[in-house]
Amino acid sequence: MMVGVAVLAGSLGAILRHSMVTWLRSRRGSAAAVATVNLLGATAIGVVMGVAGTESLWHFAIVGFLGGFTTFSTLMSETIELVTRRDGRLSGWLYPLAQTVAGVALVAVGFMVARP
């Protein structure tokens, strides 16, 4: 049952991610769009961790929806894209580092804010 919940929620998260990244790319560029979605998702993961009282909520929200919403694979592919551009080598390597550090920090902030 939990697997089905996670799959359904992950599908919804992926649809929302695709929609948001497409919309943000038209306004901010590719790397900024993915970073925005990943960092927003990291904050939401922290909030859910702070309030999640049941295993079902954990599977639906974090494993499913937010797992589909945030995207490690796109982060990695955009890192390679930035690194291989002549003008983006340094920023390409800083991009995943900055997202990882900021993401962990935002999970912690979301958790502390939502924790009763």
Summary of the structure (lengths in Angstrom):
residues: 116
radius of gyration: 15.1
end to end distance: 28.8
largest distance: 48.7
contacts: 371
relative contact order: 0.18
helix: 91%
strand: 0%
